[in-house]
């Protein structure tokens, strides 16, 4: 049976928007070394809103689909960093149970929240990430080594929980945390890729069982994961991330990070504005 023309038109618009989103996320991730989730979640939100899917569960779809892409990108990143001996496996093993537990709790909480509430959470946490990118200093320290015991038991699930509520991997919280405890930046980045996998795999499995109202569900959505967005974004980031890496070698990354910090804070503030109904 042929697909009605309006649906074909909608699908073409959807693919075009997703291609642009994937290309941007790949370039920025390659250029600045940040995870794509902090770009993908608001980009998915604006794209699906434009396409007419602005329902009360839209943010769940955006979070879940972003996390699905992080499964693939984290695997690639961990393997590449492991080949260079940069992954701190003892840290990864020690923090894994708490991070994965926090990620599942994050899905359980996110599934019961309205899209506007999740927008507000994204906005607040996005401001925190943006401020750290803009003003954080490499010499700041909370301790000489990654904590264990009670501190780890609190911080590890908190990292997984907050990351799921933002739809991001391990980089935005994991890299600053490890840096504050004296882990060299290249090893922090490598190990945070593993954090991303620990966050994304259990949360995506859980999101596949979250029910979304069919009236507001974009095409090719299973549970809360939009398979079309996942496939297109992964394909585009594979193409454009190497371009971002080359651009990073041609430019000074410090001013670029500040510009990106301003961009993230602007997006976060706009999310807060929308969540408050303005």
Secondary structure, 3 states (H helix, E strand, C coil): CCCCHHHHHHHHHHHHHHHHHHHHHHHHHHHHCCCCHHHHHHHHHHHHHHCCCCCCCHHHHHHHHHHHHHHHHHHHHHHHHHHCCCCCHHHHHHHHHHHHHHHHHHHHHHHCCCHHHHHHHHHHHHHHHHHHHHHCCCCCCCCCCCCCHHHHHHHHHHHHHHHHHHCCCCHHHHHHHHHHCCCCHHHHHHHHHHHHHHHHHHHHHHHCCCCCCHHHCCCCEECCEEHHHHHHHHHHHHHHHHHHHHHHHHCCHHHHHHHHHHHHHHHHHHHHHHHCCC
